[in-house]
Amino acid sequence: MPYLSELKPGEQAIIIADEHLPVKAMELGLMKGSLIRLKKKNPKIGMALVEINGQSLALDYGLASQIEVSSNGKKENSPDSTDR
């Protein structure tokens, strides 16, 4: 299964990790079964911008690389969905 950091900007996925989900992710409201969309990512500066429940969150890229997702490959057209 892919990890959140492996998605392309604009792609949506479902969080599937449960007991392996980092505590910090759960504190931010990232829960198993949640639909999440990667808006932007920049591994060079260590940031991933995601949208969940209508809210945008900036995540540490290391944290994003620990969140297991089930990608449906669906891509939303949005001005934010470019890899910058």
CORMOMO-V885620 format. One record per residue. N is the residue number from 1. RES is the residue in one small letter. D_CENTER is the distance of its C-alpha to the mean C-alpha in Angstrom with 2 decimals. Layout:
N&RES&D_CENTER / N&RES&D_CENTER
This chain:
1&m&13.58 / 2&p&10.73 / 3&y&8.02 / 4&l&4.34 / 5&s&6.50 / 6&e&8.82 / 7&l&7.55 / 8&k&9.72 / 9&p&9.36 / 10&g&10.06 / 11&e&8.93 / 12&q&7.99 / 13&a&7.68 / 14&i&9.03 / 15&i&8.33 / 16&i&11.62 / 17&a&12.34 / 18&d&14.96 / 19&e&17.44 / 20&h&15.35 / 21&l&12.49 / 22&p&13.19 / 23&v&15.26 / 24&k&13.52 / 25&a&10.26 / 26&m&12.80 / 27&e&14.64 / 28&l&11.88 / 29&g&11.92 / 30&l&9.03 / 31&m&11.42 / 32&k&12.24 / 33&g&12.57 / 34&s&10.24 / 35&l&9.01 / 36&i&5.61 / 37&r&5.77 / 38&l&4.84 / 39&k&8.12 / 40&k&9.26 / 41&k&9.25 / 42&n&12.43 / 43&p&13.09 / 44&k&16.64 / 45&i&16.09 / 46&g&13.24 / 47&m&10.66 / 48&a&7.16 / 49&l&7.34 / 50&v&5.15 / 51&e&7.47 / 52&i&8.33 / 53&n&12.06 / 54&g&13.12 / 55&q&12.09 / 56&s&10.32 / 57&l&9.08 / 58&a&9.46 / 59&l&8.15 / 60&d&10.39 / 61&y&9.47 / 62&g&11.33 / 63&l&9.35 / 64&a&6.05 / 65&s&8.78 / 66&q&9.97 / 67&i&7.48 / 68&e&9.08 / 69&v&8.15 / 70&s&10.84 / 71&s&10.35 / 72&n&12.98 / 73&g&12.93 / 74&k&13.39 / 75&k&13.01 / 76&e&13.80 / 77&n&16.34 / 78&s&15.67 / 79&p&17.07 / 80&d&13.74 / 81&s&12.52 / 82&t&14.37 / 83&d&13.62 / 84&r&15.68
